[in-house]
Amino acid sequence: MQNFERRRDRFDLFDSMESPAVNLCFRMDLPDFRPWCKEQDLAPFHVLLCAVLRSILKIENFRYRVFEGEVIRIERLLPSFTVVNQHFDLNFAQFDWSDDVRTFVANGQAAREEAGSMLELNRKYAGMSPREAKDQVFVTCMPWLDFTSIQHPMASLATPDIPSLAWGRFSAGPDGGLQLPFSVQAHHGFVDGYHIHLLAQQIAAELAAIMQA
């Protein structure tokens, strides 16, 4: 927590505001990993989710949370993301972390099927304790939309400490790469625009590393 203590005055400043959230939406450049996914028979969404969550853990500012009035640093992530069920209602998929990309993808696909078949909200998700909830980031994907902004829901305007991430439809980028709209919402006491820039760079690097492994 030594790195956080250097930001303590910034945290106190933003945390005292009615809404301490910073929310940026931008076009993210990525290597085109879809042909590799096709060769490996891996779902692109889940490969990208793996790269995103690995990146979150590597940038310390995205690991800070507020629990019972104190700043903590999480040591793990519980992967979760939104799905739509058979009636096109929102649900939440959850699964166990794996450092192996193939196992990660398989776990994520199984969780998608399970959550998508539920009529009510995922009971496992609804039963999380407040402390368990801190070991996640909120992830949603809207592959139909090339959106330019988004407002993520928060339990309270004063508590945006769990980062919220969203991305949309892929499109062709420069030099044969990909672009996609990407949104990051986080507590400004923890995360600045610079850290969001680092996150975007890290996600691209993680995808490149996954393809080379």
C-alpha positions, 0 to 999 in steps of 0.5 A, spaced: 500 500 500 506 504 499 504 506 492 497 508 494 499 512 500 503 517 495 496 518 492 492 519 499 491 526 498 488 525 491 484 520 494 481 524 500 480 530 495 476 526 490 472 521 495 469 527 498 466 529 492 459 527 490 461 523 485 469 521 485 468 517 478 472 518 472 469 515 466 473 515 459 470 512 453 475 512 447 477 507 441 482 502 443 487 499 438 489 492 438 492 487 434 487 483 430 487 476 434 481 474 431 484 469 426 488 466 431 482 465 435 479 461 429 485 457 428 485 455 436 478 454 436 477 459 442 472 465 442 474 472 441 470 475 447 473 470 452 480 471 449 479 479 450 476 478 457 482 474 459 487 479 456 483 485 460 483 482 466 490 480 466 491 487 465 487 489 470 491 485 475 498 488 472 496 495 474 496 496 481 491 502 481 486 498 478 487 493 484 485 498 490 478 498 493 474 501 499 471 496 504 468 498 511 471 505 510 478 503 509 482 502 502 484 495 501 488 492 495 485 486 492 490 480 490 485 476 486 480 477 481 473 473 480 471 473 473 464 476 471 461 479 465 454 480 463 450 476 458 442 476 456 438 470 457 433 467 453 428 473 454 434 478 453 434 480 460 440 481 463 444 476 467 451 475 470 456 470 469 461 468 474 467 463 473 473 461 477 480 464 474 485 460 471 492 462 468 491 458 462 488 461 457 484 455 454 481 453 461 480 461 462 476 461 456 472 454 457 470 456 464 467 463 461 463 459 456 460 454 461 459 460 465 455 464 459 451 458 458 449 457 465 447 464 466 444 465 459 439 459 461 437 462 468 430 466 468 432 469 475 438 473 476 444 468 478 443 466 485 451 465 486 452 473 484 446 475 488 449 471 494 456 475 494 458 478 500 460 485 500 468 483 501 467 478 495 464 483 491 470 487 491 474 481 488 471 483 481 471 488 475 464 490 472 464 487 465 459 488 459 460 487 452 455 490 446 458 487 440 452 490 436 454 497 437 459 502 436 458 507 442 461 513 443 459 514 451 456 510 456 454 511 463 455 505 468 450 504 474 453 505 481 450 502 487 452 509 490 455 515 486 459 516 492 462 509 491 465 507 484 471 503 487 469 497 483 472 499 476 466 498 470 469 496 463 465 496 457 467 495 449 463 494 443 463 492 436 470 491 432 472 495 426 478 495 422 484 499 425 490 502 422 496 497 419 491 491 419 489 491 427 482 492 430 479 498 433 473 498 438 470 503 443 472 501 450 469 505 456 473 505 463 470 508 469 473 508 476 475 511 482 479 518 481 482 517 487 485 511 485 485 512 477 487 517 472 487 518 465 494 516 465 492 509 468 487 508 463 492 509 457 496 504 461 491 499 461 489 500 454 497 499 452 497 493 457 491 489 454 494 490 447 500 487 449 497 481 453 493 479 447 500 479 443 503 475 448 497 470 448 498 469 441 505 468 441 505 463 447 
